[in-house]
Amino acid sequence: MKLALTSVACIALFSCMTLLAKSKKEKPTELKVGDTAPNFTLPNEKGETVTFHDIAGKKILYYYPMDSTPGCTKQACSLRDGHQDLKNKGITVIGISSDSVDSHKKFAQNHNLPFTLLSDVKNEVAKLYGTARTFMNSRITFLVDEKNKIVKILKDITVKSHAEQILKEFEL
């Protein structure tokens, strides 16, 4: 009986150590204001290849969990409605999630989205930017300047008025 309990305790300890080691390996990147925004290349909703650093000027890179969900739709529509104000401030809006190109195409068409949506199906870019999570990626917005430096990071997103929040928080 004592040997069985010791074996169970060893297995439990080994399992906990394995999970702890795995969670340390999967710790997300923590980008900070002043860091150079990592460059990447992904397909957009049209299937065209887009390289982030090739987009000139200031950029809003907003990560969202999933196309066509209530919160993500509200966020995208807010950015659509505020798109002209952002554009007038010299800002290019780029959305990114782990959804497919086809999903992005439908989402953009269904909601008349005037900005680029990038498909990160393997979550490689989400890991670079620290938005990757086990079940659903985080909702985070980065303002990147003309030199590809991160100027601001928004983690507390108001989906219904995200464009207004960006303009206010980033003092644009």
C-alpha positions as CSV (number, residue, x, y, z in Angstrom):
1,M,0.0,0.0,0.0
2,K,2.8,2.4,1.0
3,L,4.6,1.6,-2.3
4,A,1.5,2.3,-4.3
5,L,1.0,5.7,-2.7
6,T,4.7,6.5,-3.3
7,S,4.3,5.6,-7.0
8,V,1.1,7.7,-7.3
9,A,2.9,10.7,-5.6
10,C,5.9,10.3,-8.0
11,I,3.6,10.2,-11.0
12,A,1.7,13.3,-9.8
13,L,4.9,15.2,-9.1
14,F,6.3,14.3,-12.5
15,S,3.0,15.4,-14.2
16,C,3.1,18.7,-12.4
17,M,6.8,19.3,-13.3
18,T,6.0,18.5,-16.9
19,L,3.1,20.9,-17.0
20,L,5.2,23.6,-15.3
21,A,8.0,23.1,-17.8
22,K,5.6,23.2,-20.7
23,S,4.0,26.4,-19.4
24,K,7.4,28.1,-19.1
25,K,8.2,27.2,-22.7
26,E,4.9,28.6,-23.9
27,K,5.2,31.9,-22.0
28,P,4.2,34.6,-24.4
29,T,6.6,37.3,-25.7
30,E,6.2,40.5,-23.8
31,L,6.7,43.4,-26.3
32,K,7.1,46.9,-24.8
33,V,6.8,50.4,-26.0
34,G,10.0,51.3,-27.7
35,D,10.6,47.8,-29.1
36,T,10.9,47.3,-32.8
37,A,7.7,45.6,-34.0
38,P,8.6,42.2,-35.3
39,N,8.4,41.9,-39.0
40,F,6.3,39.1,-40.6
41,T,4.7,38.1,-43.9
42,L,1.1,36.7,-44.0
43,P,-1.7,36.4,-46.5
44,N,-4.5,38.9,-46.4
45,E,-8.3,38.4,-47.0
46,K,-7.6,38.5,-50.8
47,G,-4.9,35.8,-50.6
48,E,-2.2,38.4,-51.3
49,T,1.1,38.3,-49.4
50,V,1.7,41.2,-47.1
51,T,5.0,42.0,-45.3
52,F,4.4,44.2,-42.2
53,H,7.5,46.4,-42.5
54,D,6.7,47.1,-46.2
55,I,3.6,49.0,-45.1
56,A,4.7,52.7,-45.0
57,G,3.8,55.1,-42.3
58,K,2.0,54.6,-39.0
59,K,0.1,51.4,-38.4
60,I,-2.5,50.1,-36.0
61,L,-2.0,46.3,-35.7
62,Y,-5.0,45.0,-33.9
63,Y,-5.2,41.3,-32.8
64,Y,-8.6,39.9,-32.3
65,P,-9.7,36.4,-31.3
66,M,-12.1,35.3,-34.1
67,D,-14.0,36.4,-37.2
68,S,-17.8,36.8,-36.9
69,T,-18.0,36.5,-33.1
70,P,-20.1,39.3,-31.4
71,G,-17.2,41.1,-29.7
72,C,-14.9,40.9,-32.7
73,T,-17.6,42.0,-35.1
74,K,-18.3,45.1,-32.9
75,Q,-14.6,45.9,-32.8
76,A,-14.2,45.5,-36.5
77,C,-17.3,47.6,-37.2
78,S,-16.0,50.3,-34.8
79,L,-12.8,50.4,-36.8
80,R,-14.7,50.5,-40.0
81,D,-16.8,53.4,-38.8
82,G,-13.8,55.3,-37.6
83,H,-11.6,54.3,-40.5
84,Q,-11.7,57.7,-42.2
85,D,-10.7,59.5,-39.0
86,L,-7.8,57.1,-38.5
87,K,-6.8,57.5,-42.2
88,N,-6.9,61.3,-41.8
89,K,-4.3,60.9,-39.0
90,G,-2.1,58.9,-41.3
91,I,-2.9,55.5,-39.8
92,T,-3.2,52.2,-41.7
93,V,-5.4,49.7,-39.9
94,I,-4.5,46.0,-40.0
95,G,-6.4,43.3,-38.3
96,I,-5.0,39.9,-37.5
97,S,-6.3,36.6,-36.2
98,S,-5.8,32.9,-36.6
99,D,-8.8,32.6,-38.9
100,S,-8.3,31.5,-42.5
101,V,-8.1,33.7,-45.6
102,D,-11.6,32.5,-46.6
103,S,-13.0,33.4,-43.2
104,H,-11.4,36.8,-43.4
105,K,-12.8,37.4,-46.9
106,K,-16.3,36.6,-45.7
107,F,-16.0,38.6,-42.6
108,A,-14.7,41.7,-44.5
109,Q,-17.4,41.3,-47.2
110,N,-20.2,40.8,-44.7
111,H,-19.3,44.0,-42.7
112,N,-17.8,46.2,-45.5
113,L,-14.4,46.3,-43.8
114,P,-12.1,48.8,-45.6
115,F,-8.9,47.6,-44.0
116,T,-6.6,44.6,-44.4
117,L,-7.2,41.4,-42.4
118,L,-4.2,39.1,-42.1
119,S,-4.4,35.3,-41.6
120,D,-2.1,33.8,-39.0
121,V,-3.5,30.3,-38.9
122,K,-0.3,28.8,-37.4
123,N,-0.2,31.5,-34.7
124,E,3.4,32.2,-35.5
125,V,2.9,36.0,-35.5
126,A,0.7,35.8,-32.4
127,K,3.6,34.2,-30.6
128,L,6.0,37.0,-31.8
129,Y,3.6,39.6,-30.5
130,G,2.6,37.9,-27.3
131,T,-1.1,37.5,-28.2
132,A,-1.1,33.7,-28.5
133,R,-3.0,31.8,-25.9
134,T,-4.1,28.2,-25.4
135,F,-7.7,28.5,-26.4
136,M,-8.2,31.9,-27.9
137,N,-5.7,34.6,-28.7
138,S,-5.7,37.9,-26.8
139,R,-7.3,41.1,-28.0
140,I,-4.4,43.6,-28.1
141,T,-3.8,46.7,-30.3
142,F,-0.3,48.0,-31.2
143,L,0.4,51.5,-32.6
144,V,3.6,51.3,-34.7
145,D,5.3,54.4,-36.0
146,E,7.0,55.0,-39.4
147,K,10.2,53.5,-38.1
148,N,8.4,50.3,-37.0
149,K,8.8,51.1,-33.3
150,I,6.0,50.3,-31.0
151,V,4.6,53.6,-29.7
152,K,1.6,52.3,-27.6
153,I,0.0,49.1,-26.6
154,L,-3.7,48.8,-25.7
155,K,-4.7,45.7,-23.8
156,D,-8.0,46.9,-22.3
157,I,-10.1,47.2,-25.5
158,T,-13.5,48.7,-25.7
159,V,-14.9,46.8,-28.7
160,K,-17.9,49.1,-29.4
161,S,-15.8,52.2,-29.6
162,H,-12.4,50.9,-30.4
163,A,-11.6,53.5,-33.1
164,E,-12.5,56.3,-30.7
165,Q,-10.5,54.6,-28.0
166,I,-7.4,54.4,-30.3
167,L,-7.7,58.1,-31.2
168,K,-8.0,59.1,-27.6
169,E,-5.5,56.7,-26.1
170,F,-2.9,57.4,-28.7
171,E,-3.7,61.1,-28.7
172,L,-4.1,61.2,-32.5
